[in-house]
Amino acid sequence: MTDMPSEKNDASDVAAQQALAQFENAIDLLDSYQGAGGEMLPALPLMSLLEQCEAVLETQSFGEGSCSVLYALPGVPALEPEWWAQHFIGLTVRRLTACDMNDAGFSAWVGAIRAAGTPLILTATPDIVLPDEVAPDVVSLLMCHPYRAFHAQSRAGGITLSDYCADVLRDLEAKPNLKPTQIEILEDVPAYLRRSLALPETVTSLFECDRGLDRSVAVPPYFEGESAYNKLCDRFDYSPSDLPVLAGRAVVEGLPTYRMTQEVTGAASPALISEFMARAARVQQRLDPSADFLDGSAIAALVDRCVAAGDEGFLDMFDQGVDQLGHTDRALAYLAGAAHFKATGKGSSALSFVGSALLLAPVEAAWLRILIASAYAELNNGKSAVLALASDALAPKVLDDAARNALDGLVSDMLGTKQGEHGHALLIDALEKEPAAPKGRRRVLIEIGTTRELVLGQGSTQKLAALCVEHDLDFITVDMDPRNTRNAARMFAREGYDFKAVTSKGEDYLAQYEGQIDYIFLDAYDSDHGSYSEASQDCYAPFIRSSIVQERPHKVHLDCVEVSFPKMVRDGLICICGTWTSPQGGWTSKGATAMPYLLQNGFELIEARNNAALLRPVPAAD
């Protein structure tokens, strides 16, 4: 129950219900006298019987009803009245807002409900302070992981993770007597709430809470040391780096709403994004008129800080700040960064940022993909613009398989995207045609060289991860650049994948890897082909003290196959991306030395296309 009822209607309804209940109890009492073997009713004094009925009715629970308050963080399903309606009968439930606290009639409404004898449940986030006139019988606090709460909050936009957690800490400090319980550890949430809120026996449970998934989802890997987020996790015994799945019903994280709280950028802003933010606000309002106005203040502040840090510090500072934003703000931040790169003549870096925005845009935010398509078009990447527009229809579970495959094939044929796929397509096609045979353990696919820039035809990390989910394979992606592994971890968290993103040189990781390896996709150190973005060129220097041009990428791939060779299973596959044969017949680029090594040591070539080669161990002779 979320709307304030009128006093007239409420009073008449309650009076009718109370009269009916009293009448039914009186009938029950009369029946008990007739069936108890005592004197027949005509032989009893009438007034004596009425007096006895009144005495019995006075003992019934038709006086003041119970009032319980459940404080909970966003992300706790029981915060919403709809959840209670699905689990209990016989309650009046209302979620409190700041407007209720300022309503002079609210306390009177609570009093009327209690006087009617109806059990009342008030739910609220910890920032809500009850009026003194509302004196609940029981107060309880139900927590969820702070990272989940941040992304489920309705006031997302213009606020960072740290600021939100600081607010929660402050609100809870004002309520020191509340003892918190983690919802993630509860096997049966309705049963717990019945006990903790002392619900009357007259309240009926509809069914027990079903269990959710067993595995955990990784939280994106960058958070600032002793931030409010870490403090809040520590106070309530949560891990900052792991997001547990609810034991009961899964949490549905709502799309944030936005409010325009301040100017997007000021005159002194170093980021050239004001035009983009104005466009974003127009597109959002046009496609989602019911939404509040866009608040780009947190995004503008982040991009301003990054620009002020200079080219060398931009990417690191951006990565440090983007995980502090809500889901929709993350995608908008990448688009804002792309707008700044475009305005400063760094088109290839802008394309990379637009690709990241497409990867992070929430499914519900179709207006974001309109902005993404527009950004691609302005960067003269028409194919990616069309794919961004088609992505809503091609998303999983939107269309049935037949319709989705037909549309996907049509789009691919029109754009030629299948032909433009990089080497990962060889490995994907091979496993689709001949799925992995069971081995009594979960098979593993290791990618060396995590996706750096999300451009058309690339994105191997996301595509291989989806393949592994489909075929129940474990997946590990490895890269020496922590920015790349952080982006992969964000993608895993967003999709709910229980996979690993490891920061390491590929040859080092494979050398220390314990266990068997089923599939390897090698796409590590790049050869320079003259079209890498500024970000790609710069990323190598901190790790190997050289640029792409100066390094010998084929040596890295040879090292990888040498250390992994003894660990490969006999029915495994190795795919080397970025290699092809020269007119003279020798292998070039990344596979220049790795391909001859494999072919001379028991591997055979299955297929070579898309500038890649797919190999397997030579089958043993019968």
C-alpha positions as CSV (number, residue, x, y, z in Angstrom):
1,M,0.0,0.0,0.0
2,T,1.8,3.1,-1.2
3,D,-0.9,5.9,-1.5
4,M,-2.2,7.8,1.4
5,P,-5.9,6.7,1.8
6,S,-8.6,9.3,2.5
7,E,-9.6,9.4,6.2
8,K,-13.3,9.0,5.2
9,N,-12.9,5.9,3.1
10,D,-10.4,4.4,5.5
11,A,-12.6,4.9,8.5
12,S,-15.7,3.4,6.8
13,D,-13.8,0.4,5.5
14,V,-12.2,-0.3,8.9
15,A,-15.5,0.1,10.8
16,A,-17.2,-2.3,8.4
17,Q,-14.4,-4.9,8.7
18,Q,-14.4,-4.5,12.5
19,A,-18.2,-4.9,12.8
20,L,-18.1,-8.0,10.5
21,A,-15.3,-9.6,12.5
22,Q,-17.1,-9.0,15.8
23,F,-20.3,-10.4,14.4
24,E,-18.6,-13.5,13.2
25,N,-16.9,-14.0,16.6
26,A,-20.2,-13.6,18.4
27,I,-21.8,-16.3,16.1
28,D,-18.8,-18.6,16.8
29,L,-19.4,-18.0,20.5
30,L,-23.1,-18.8,20.3
31,D,-22.3,-22.0,18.3
32,S,-19.9,-23.1,21.0
33,Y,-22.6,-22.8,23.6
34,Q,-25.1,-24.8,21.6
35,G,-22.6,-27.6,20.8
36,A,-20.9,-27.8,24.3
37,G,-23.6,-30.0,25.9
38,G,-24.8,-27.3,28.2
39,E,-28.2,-25.8,28.6
40,M,-30.1,-24.7,25.4
41,L,-30.1,-21.0,24.6
42,P,-33.7,-20.3,25.6
43,A,-33.0,-21.4,29.2
44,L,-30.1,-18.9,29.6
45,P,-30.7,-15.3,30.6
46,L,-30.3,-13.1,27.5
47,M,-28.3,-10.3,29.2
48,S,-25.9,-12.9,30.7
49,L,-25.1,-14.3,27.3
50,L,-24.5,-10.8,25.8
51,E,-22.2,-9.9,28.7
52,Q,-20.3,-13.1,28.1
53,C,-20.0,-12.4,24.4
54,E,-18.6,-8.9,25.2
55,A,-16.1,-10.3,27.6
56,V,-14.8,-12.8,25.0
57,L,-14.6,-10.1,22.3
58,E,-12.6,-7.9,24.6
59,T,-9.9,-10.6,24.6
60,Q,-9.7,-10.7,20.8
61,S,-7.1,-8.7,18.9
62,F,-9.4,-6.0,17.5
63,G,-7.8,-3.3,19.6
64,E,-4.6,-1.5,18.5
65,G,-2.8,-3.3,15.7
66,S,0.9,-4.0,15.6
67,C,3.3,-1.6,13.8
68,S,6.7,-2.8,12.7
69,V,9.5,-1.0,10.9
70,L,11.9,-2.7,8.5
71,Y,15.0,-0.6,7.7
72,A,16.8,-2.0,4.6
73,L,19.3,-0.9,2.0
74,P,18.2,-0.6,-1.6
75,G,18.7,-4.0,-3.2
76,V,16.8,-5.8,-0.4
77,P,13.6,-7.0,-2.1
78,A,11.6,-6.7,1.1
79,L,12.0,-2.9,0.9
80,E,9.2,-2.8,-1.7
81,P,5.5,-3.4,-0.8
82,E,5.2,-5.5,-3.9
83,W,7.5,-8.1,-2.4
84,W,5.3,-8.3,0.7
85,A,2.2,-8.7,-1.4
86,Q,3.8,-11.8,-3.0
87,H,4.7,-13.4,0.3
88,F,2.0,-12.4,3.0
89,I,-1.7,-11.9,3.3
90,G,-3.3,-9.7,6.0
91,L,-0.8,-6.8,6.2
92,T,-0.8,-3.2,5.3
93,V,2.6,-2.3,3.9
94,R,4.0,1.1,3.0
95,R,7.4,2.2,1.9
96,L,8.3,5.5,3.6
97,T,9.9,8.4,1.8
98,A,11.1,11.8,2.8
99,C,7.7,13.2,1.7
100,D,5.9,11.1,4.2
101,M,8.0,12.5,7.0
102,N,7.0,16.0,6.0
103,D,3.3,15.1,5.7
104,A,1.3,16.3,8.7
105,G,-1.3,13.6,8.0
106,F,1.1,10.7,8.0
107,S,1.2,10.1,11.8
108,A,-2.7,10.3,11.9
109,W,-2.8,7.7,9.1
110,V,-0.6,5.3,11.0
111,G,-2.7,5.8,14.1
112,A,-5.9,5.0,12.2
113,I,-4.4,1.8,10.8
114,R,-3.3,0.7,14.2
115,A,-6.6,1.5,15.8
116,A,-8.3,-0.6,13.2
117,G,-6.3,-3.6,14.4
118,T,-4.6,-4.2,11.1
119,P,-0.9,-5.3,11.3
120,L,1.2,-2.5,9.7
121,I,4.7,-2.8,8.2
122,L,6.6,0.3,7.3
123,T,9.7,-0.1,5.2
124,A,12.4,2.5,4.8
125,T,16.0,3.2,3.9
126,P,18.3,4.2,6.8
127,D,18.1,7.9,6.0
128,I,14.4,8.1,6.9
129,V,13.7,9.4,10.5
130,L,10.3,8.5,11.9
131,P,8.2,11.2,13.6
132,D,8.0,10.9,17.3
133,E,4.3,10.2,17.1
134,V,5.0,6.9,15.3
135,A,6.1,4.5,18.0
136,P,6.7,1.1,16.4
137,D,6.5,-2.1,18.4
138,V,9.5,-3.7,16.6
139,V,12.3,-2.2,14.5
140,S,14.7,-4.4,12.4
141,L,17.6,-3.7,9.9
142,L,18.2,-5.9,6.9
143,M,21.5,-5.3,5.0
144,C,22.7,-6.3,1.6
145,H,26.2,-5.9,0.1
146,P,27.0,-2.2,-0.2
147,Y,27.9,-2.6,-3.9
148,R,24.5,-4.1,-4.6
149,A,22.8,-1.3,-2.6
150,F,24.6,1.4,-4.5
151,H,23.5,0.1,-7.9
152,A,19.9,-0.5,-6.7
153,Q,19.3,2.9,-5.2
154,S,16.7,5.1,-6.8
155,R,18.7,8.3,-6.5
156,A,21.7,7.1,-8.6
157,G,23.2,9.6,-10.9
158,G,25.5,12.5,-9.7
159,I,26.7,10.5,-6.7
160,T,29.7,8.2,-6.4
161,L,30.0,4.9,-4.6
162,S,32.1,6.4,-1.9
163,D,29.7,9.3,-1.3
164,Y,26.8,6.9,-1.1
165,C,28.5,4.6,1.4
166,A,29.5,7.7,3.5
167,D,25.8,8.6,3.6
168,V,24.8,5.1,4.7
169,L,27.4,5.1,7.4
170,R,26.2,8.4,8.7
171,D,22.6,7.3,8.7
172,L,23.3,4.1,10.5
173,E,25.4,5.8,13.2
174,A,22.2,7.8,14.0
175,K,20.5,4.5,14.7
176,P,23.0,2.7,17.0
177,N,20.5,0.3,18.5
178,L,19.7,-1.5,15.2
179,K,21.3,-4.9,14.9
180,P,21.9,-5.7,11.2
181,T,21.3,-9.0,9.4
182,Q,22.8,-9.8,6.0
183,I,20.1,-10.9,3.6
184,E,22.6,-13.0,1.6
185,I,22.9,-15.5,4.5
186,L,19.2,-16.1,5.0
187,E,17.8,-19.3,3.6
188,D,14.2,-18.2,4.0
189,V,13.7,-14.4,4.1
190,P,9.9,-14.5,4.8
191,A,10.5,-16.8,7.8
192,Y,13.2,-14.4,9.1
193,L,10.9,-11.4,8.8
194,R,8.0,-13.1,10.5
195,R,10.3,-13.7,13.5
196,S,12.2,-10.5,13.6
197,L,9.2,-8.2,13.1
198,A,7.0,-10.4,15.4
199,L,4.2,-10.7,12.8
200,P,0.9,-11.7,14.3
201,E,-0.3,-15.3,13.7
202,T,-3.2,-13.9,11.8
203,V,-0.8,-12.9,9.0
204,T,-0.6,-15.8,6.4
205,S,2.6,-16.7,4.5
206,L,2.0,-17.5,0.8
207,F,5.0,-19.7,0.2
208,E,8.6,-20.3,1.2
209,C,11.3,-18.3,-0.5
210,D,13.1,-20.2,-3.3
211,R,16.8,-20.4,-3.5
212,G,18.9,-18.4,-6.0
213,L,22.2,-19.1,-7.7
214,D,25.1,-20.6,-5.7
215,R,28.1,-18.9,-7.2
216,S,29.3,-15.4,-6.5
217,V,29.8,-12.5,-8.9
218,A,33.0,-10.5,-8.9
219,V,32.9,-6.8,-8.0
220,P,35.0,-4.6,-10.4
221,P,38.5,-4.7,-9.1
222,Y,39.4,-1.1,-8.5
223,F,38.4,0.7,-5.3
224,E,40.3,3.3,-3.4
225,G,42.0,2.0,-0.2
226,E,40.3,3.1,2.9
227,S,37.3,4.6,1.2
228,A,33.8,4.8,2.8
229,Y,33.0,1.7,0.7
230,N,35.7,-0.3,2.4
231,K,34.6,1.0,5.8
232,L,31.0,0.1,5.2
233,C,31.9,-3.4,4.0
234,D,34.2,-3.9,7.0
235,R,31.6,-2.7,9.5
236,F,29.0,-5.2,8.3
237,D,31.4,-8.1,7.5
238,Y,31.2,-8.0,3.7
239,S,34.1,-8.6,1.3
240,P,34.8,-5.5,-0.8
241,S,35.8,-7.6,-3.7
242,D,33.0,-10.3,-3.8
243,L,29.3,-9.8,-4.3
244,P,27.4,-12.8,-2.9
245,V,24.3,-13.9,-4.6
246,L,21.1,-14.0,-2.5
247,A,20.2,-17.3,-1.0
248,G,16.6,-16.4,-1.5
249,R,15.0,-14.5,-4.4
250,A,17.4,-12.7,-6.6
251,V,17.7,-8.9,-6.4
252,V,16.5,-7.0,-9.4
253,E,18.6,-3.9,-9.8
254,G,16.5,-1.1,-11.1
255,L,17.6,1.5,-13.6
256,P,18.7,4.6,-11.8
257,T,16.7,7.9,-12.2
258,Y,18.5,11.2,-12.6
259,R,18.0,14.7,-11.3
260,M,19.6,17.8,-12.6
261,T,21.3,19.1,-9.4
262,Q,23.9,21.5,-10.9
263,E,25.4,22.7,-14.1
264,V,27.0,19.9,-16.1
265,T,30.2,21.9,-16.7
266,G,31.4,25.3,-15.8
267,A,33.2,27.9,-17.8
268,A,36.5,26.7,-16.4
269,S,36.0,23.0,-17.2
270,P,39.0,21.5,-19.0
271,A,36.8,18.7,-20.5
272,L,35.2,19.5,-23.8
273,I,32.0,17.6,-23.1
274,S,29.3,20.2,-22.4
275,E,27.7,19.8,-25.9
276,F,27.6,16.0,-25.4
277,M,26.0,16.2,-22.0
278,A,23.3,18.5,-23.3
279,R,22.7,16.1,-26.2
280,A,22.5,13.2,-23.7
281,A,19.9,15.0,-21.6
282,R,17.8,15.7,-24.7
283,V,17.9,12.1,-26.0
284,Q,17.1,10.6,-22.6
285,Q,14.1,12.9,-22.2
286,R,12.8,12.3,-25.7
287,L,13.0,8.5,-25.4
288,D,12.1,8.2,-21.7
289,P,9.8,11.2,-20.9
290,S,8.9,9.8,-17.5
291,A,12.5,9.9,-16.3
292,D,13.9,12.7,-14.2
293,F,16.4,15.1,-15.8
294,L,19.9,13.8,-16.3
295,D,22.4,14.7,-13.7
296,G,25.9,14.7,-15.3
297,S,27.7,16.3,-12.4
298,A,29.6,13.2,-11.3
299,I,30.6,12.4,-14.8
300,A,31.8,15.9,-15.6
301,A,33.8,16.0,-12.4
302,L,35.5,12.7,-13.3
303,V,36.4,13.7,-16.9
304,D,37.6,17.1,-15.7
305,R,40.0,15.5,-13.2
306,C,41.3,13.1,-15.8
307,V,41.9,15.9,-18.4
308,A,43.6,18.0,-15.7
309,A,45.9,15.0,-15.0
310,G,47.3,15.2,-18.5
311,D,47.6,12.5,-21.2
312,E,49.9,10.3,-19.2
313,G,47.5,10.1,-16.2
314,F,44.2,10.2,-18.0
315,L,43.5,6.5,-18.4
316,D,44.6,5.4,-15.0
317,M,42.6,8.2,-13.3
318,F,39.6,7.4,-15.4
319,D,39.8,3.7,-14.4
320,Q,40.1,4.7,-10.8
321,G,36.9,6.8,-11.0
322,V,34.6,4.9,-13.3
323,D,33.9,2.1,-10.8
324,Q,32.7,4.7,-8.4
325,L,29.8,5.5,-10.7
326,G,26.4,3.8,-11.2
327,H,25.8,1.5,-14.1
328,T,24.3,4.1,-16.4
329,D,26.8,6.7,-15.4
330,R,29.6,4.4,-16.4
331,A,28.5,4.2,-19.9
332,L,27.8,7.9,-20.1
333,A,31.3,8.6,-18.6
334,Y,32.9,6.6,-21.5
335,L,30.8,8.5,-24.0
336,A,31.8,11.8,-22.4
337,G,35.5,10.7,-22.6
338,A,35.0,9.8,-26.2
339,A,33.5,13.2,-26.9
340,H,36.5,14.9,-25.4
341,F,38.9,12.7,-27.4
342,K,37.1,13.5,-30.6
343,A,37.2,17.2,-29.9
344,T,41.0,17.0,-29.3
345,G,41.7,15.0,-32.5
346,K,42.2,11.5,-30.9
347,G,39.7,9.6,-33.0
348,S,41.0,6.1,-32.4
349,S,40.9,6.6,-28.6
350,A,37.4,8.0,-29.0
351,L,36.3,4.8,-30.8
352,S,37.7,2.7,-28.0
353,F,35.8,4.6,-25.4
354,V,32.5,4.4,-27.4
355,G,33.0,0.6,-27.6
356,S,33.4,0.4,-23.8
357,A,30.2,2.4,-23.5
358,L,28.3,-0.1,-25.6
359,L,29.6,-2.9,-23.5
360,L,28.5,-1.3,-20.2
361,A,25.2,0.2,-21.3
362,P,22.4,-1.3,-19.2
363,V,19.9,-3.4,-21.2
364,E,17.0,-1.2,-20.1
365,A,18.6,2.0,-21.3
366,A,17.8,2.0,-25.1
367,W,18.4,5.8,-25.2
368,L,22.1,5.1,-24.4
369,R,22.5,3.0,-27.5
370,I,21.0,5.9,-29.6
371,L,23.8,8.1,-28.2
372,I,26.4,5.3,-28.9
373,A,25.2,4.9,-32.5
374,S,25.4,8.7,-32.9
375,A,29.0,8.7,-31.6
376,Y,30.0,6.0,-34.0
377,A,28.5,7.9,-36.9
378,E,30.4,11.0,-36.0
379,L,33.6,9.0,-36.0
380,N,32.8,7.7,-39.5
381,N,32.2,4.1,-38.3
382,G,28.9,3.4,-39.9
383,K,29.0,-0.4,-39.4
384,S,29.4,-0.1,-35.6
385,A,26.6,2.5,-35.6
386,V,24.2,0.0,-37.2
387,L,25.3,-2.7,-34.8
388,A,24.6,-0.4,-31.8
389,L,21.1,0.3,-33.1
390,A,20.5,-3.5,-33.7
391,S,21.9,-4.6,-30.4
392,D,18.6,-4.2,-28.5
393,A,16.9,-6.6,-30.9
394,L,19.9,-9.0,-30.9
395,A,20.2,-9.1,-27.1
396,P,19.7,-12.5,-25.5
397,K,16.1,-13.5,-24.7
398,V,14.5,-10.6,-26.6
399,L,13.6,-12.6,-29.7
400,D,13.2,-16.4,-30.0
401,D,16.2,-18.2,-31.4
402,A,14.9,-18.5,-34.9
403,A,14.0,-14.8,-35.2
404,R,17.2,-13.7,-33.5
405,N,19.4,-15.9,-35.8
406,A,17.6,-14.6,-38.9
407,L,18.1,-11.0,-37.9
408,D,21.7,-11.6,-36.9
409,G,22.4,-13.2,-40.2
410,L,20.8,-10.4,-42.1
411,V,22.8,-7.7,-40.2
412,S,26.0,-9.7,-40.6
413,D,25.5,-10.1,-44.3
414,M,24.7,-6.4,-44.8
415,L,27.7,-5.3,-42.8
416,G,30.1,-8.1,-43.6
417,T,30.9,-8.5,-39.9
418,K,31.4,-12.2,-40.1
419,Q,34.1,-11.8,-42.6
420,G,35.7,-9.0,-40.5
421,E,35.9,-11.1,-37.3
422,H,39.4,-11.7,-35.9
423,G,41.0,-15.0,-35.1
424,H,38.7,-15.8,-32.2
425,A,36.1,-16.8,-34.8
426,L,38.2,-19.9,-35.7
427,L,38.1,-21.2,-32.1
428,I,34.5,-20.3,-31.6
429,D,33.4,-22.0,-34.9
430,A,35.5,-25.1,-34.0
431,L,33.9,-25.5,-30.6
432,E,30.4,-24.8,-31.9
433,K,30.8,-27.5,-34.6
434,E,32.4,-30.1,-32.2
435,P,31.6,-29.3,-28.5
436,A,34.1,-30.4,-25.9
437,A,33.8,-34.0,-24.7
438,P,33.3,-34.4,-21.0
439,K,36.5,-35.2,-19.0
440,G,35.2,-35.5,-15.5
441,R,36.2,-31.9,-14.7
442,R,35.3,-28.5,-16.0
443,R,37.4,-27.8,-19.1
444,V,39.3,-24.5,-19.3
445,L,39.9,-22.0,-22.0
446,I,42.8,-19.5,-21.4
447,E,43.0,-16.3,-23.4
448,I,46.4,-14.5,-23.5
449,G,45.8,-10.9,-24.5
450,T,42.6,-9.5,-23.1
451,T,40.5,-7.2,-25.3
452,R,42.0,-3.7,-25.1
453,E,39.8,-1.7,-27.4
454,L,36.2,-2.6,-28.3
455,V,36.0,-2.1,-32.0
456,L,34.2,-3.9,-34.8
457,G,35.4,-7.4,-35.4
458,Q,37.3,-7.6,-32.2
459,G,36.1,-8.0,-28.6
460,S,37.4,-11.6,-28.2
461,T,37.2,-11.6,-24.4
462,Q,33.5,-11.0,-24.3
463,K,32.8,-13.4,-27.2
464,L,34.9,-16.2,-25.8
465,A,33.4,-15.7,-22.3
466,A,29.9,-16.1,-23.8
467,L,31.1,-19.3,-25.6
468,C,32.4,-20.7,-22.3
469,V,29.1,-20.0,-20.6
470,E,27.2,-21.8,-23.4
471,H,29.5,-24.8,-23.2
472,D,30.1,-24.9,-19.5
473,L,33.8,-24.2,-19.8
474,D,36.0,-22.3,-17.3
475,F,37.5,-19.1,-18.8
476,I,40.6,-17.2,-17.8
477,T,41.8,-14.1,-19.6
478,V,45.3,-12.8,-19.0
479,D,46.9,-9.5,-19.8
480,M,49.9,-7.5,-18.6
481,D,47.9,-4.2,-18.5
482,P,45.7,-3.9,-15.4
483,R,43.4,-1.6,-17.3
484,N,42.5,-4.4,-19.6
485,T,41.9,-6.9,-16.9
486,R,39.8,-4.4,-14.9
487,N,37.6,-3.9,-18.0
488,A,37.2,-7.6,-18.4
489,A,36.3,-8.0,-14.7
490,R,33.7,-5.3,-15.1
491,M,32.2,-7.2,-18.0
492,F,32.2,-10.5,-16.1
493,A,30.5,-8.8,-13.2
494,R,27.9,-7.1,-15.4
495,E,27.1,-10.4,-17.2
496,G,27.2,-12.5,-14.0
497,Y,30.1,-14.7,-15.2
498,D,32.2,-16.5,-12.7
499,F,35.4,-16.1,-14.6
500,K,38.9,-14.8,-13.9
501,A,40.8,-11.7,-15.3
502,V,44.5,-12.0,-14.4
503,T,47.1,-9.2,-14.7
504,S,50.3,-10.9,-15.8
505,K,52.5,-11.5,-18.8
506,G,51.0,-14.4,-20.7
507,E,54.2,-16.5,-20.7
508,D,54.6,-16.0,-17.0
509,Y,51.1,-17.0,-16.2
510,L,51.2,-20.1,-18.4
511,A,54.5,-21.2,-16.9
512,Q,53.1,-21.2,-13.3
513,Y,49.7,-22.5,-14.2
514,E,48.9,-25.8,-12.4
515,G,46.7,-28.3,-14.1
516,Q,45.8,-29.2,-17.6
517,I,44.9,-26.8,-20.4
518,D,42.2,-27.6,-22.9
519,Y,42.1,-24.5,-25.1
520,I,44.4,-21.5,-25.6
521,F,43.7,-18.3,-27.6
522,L,46.9,-16.4,-28.1
523,D,46.5,-12.8,-29.1
524,A,49.1,-11.1,-26.9
525,Y,51.7,-8.5,-27.8
526,D,50.7,-6.7,-31.0
527,S,52.6,-6.1,-34.2
528,D,52.4,-2.4,-35.3
529,H,50.2,-2.0,-38.4
530,G,50.0,1.8,-38.3
531,S,46.4,2.1,-37.0
532,Y,46.7,1.6,-33.2
533,S,45.2,4.3,-31.0
534,E,47.2,6.5,-28.8
535,A,46.1,4.4,-25.8
536,S,47.3,1.2,-27.5
537,Q,50.7,2.7,-28.2
538,D,51.2,4.1,-24.8
539,C,50.0,1.0,-22.8
540,Y,53.2,-1.0,-23.5
541,A,55.8,1.4,-22.1
542,P,55.1,0.9,-18.3
543,F,55.4,-2.9,-18.6
544,I,58.3,-3.7,-21.1
545,R,59.8,-0.2,-21.6
546,S,59.3,-0.2,-25.3
547,S,56.6,0.6,-27.8
548,I,54.8,-1.8,-30.2
549,V,57.2,-1.0,-33.1
550,Q,60.2,-1.9,-31.1
551,E,59.0,-5.2,-29.6
552,R,59.2,-8.7,-31.3
553,P,55.8,-10.1,-30.7
554,H,56.6,-13.5,-32.2
555,K,59.0,-14.1,-29.3
556,V,56.2,-13.7,-26.8
557,H,54.0,-16.2,-28.6
558,L,56.8,-18.7,-28.9
559,D,57.4,-18.4,-25.1
560,C,53.7,-19.0,-24.5
561,V,53.5,-22.2,-26.6
562,E,56.8,-23.6,-25.2
563,V,55.6,-23.3,-21.5
564,S,52.0,-24.5,-22.2
565,F,52.9,-27.4,-24.6
566,P,53.4,-30.0,-21.8
567,K,50.1,-29.0,-20.2
568,M,47.9,-29.3,-23.2
569,V,45.4,-32.2,-23.4
570,R,45.5,-34.5,-26.4
571,D,42.1,-33.2,-27.7
572,G,42.9,-29.6,-27.1
573,L,43.1,-26.6,-29.4
574,I,45.5,-23.7,-29.8
575,C,44.5,-20.6,-31.8
576,I,47.1,-18.0,-32.7
577,C,45.7,-14.7,-33.8
578,G,47.6,-12.3,-35.9
579,T,49.6,-14.6,-38.1
580,W,49.5,-15.6,-41.8
581,T,51.8,-17.1,-44.4
582,S,54.0,-14.9,-46.6
583,P,54.3,-15.3,-50.4
584,Q,57.4,-17.3,-49.7
585,G,55.4,-19.8,-47.6
586,G,56.7,-18.9,-44.1
587,W,54.6,-17.9,-41.1
588,T,54.7,-14.1,-40.3
589,S,54.0,-11.7,-37.5
590,K,52.9,-13.2,-34.1
591,G,53.2,-16.8,-35.3
592,A,56.6,-16.4,-37.0
593,T,58.4,-18.7,-34.6
594,A,55.4,-20.2,-32.6
595,M,53.8,-21.9,-35.7
596,P,57.0,-23.8,-36.8
597,Y,57.6,-24.9,-33.2
598,L,54.1,-26.3,-32.9
599,L,54.1,-28.0,-36.3
600,Q,57.4,-29.6,-35.5
601,N,56.3,-30.8,-32.1
602,G,53.2,-32.9,-32.6
603,F,50.5,-30.3,-33.7
604,E,48.7,-30.1,-37.0
605,L,47.0,-27.2,-38.7
606,I,43.2,-27.4,-38.8
607,E,42.4,-24.1,-40.5
608,A,44.0,-20.7,-41.3
609,R,41.8,-17.7,-42.0
610,N,41.0,-14.2,-40.6
611,N,44.8,-13.8,-40.1
612,A,44.8,-16.6,-37.6
613,A,45.7,-20.3,-37.3
614,L,44.0,-23.1,-35.4
615,L,46.0,-26.1,-34.4
616,R,45.4,-29.4,-32.5
617,P,47.7,-32.2,-31.3
618,V,48.1,-34.9,-33.9
619,P,45.7,-37.7,-33.0
620,A,47.5,-40.8,-31.6
621,A,47.8,-43.7,-33.9
622,D,45.4,-46.6,-33.1
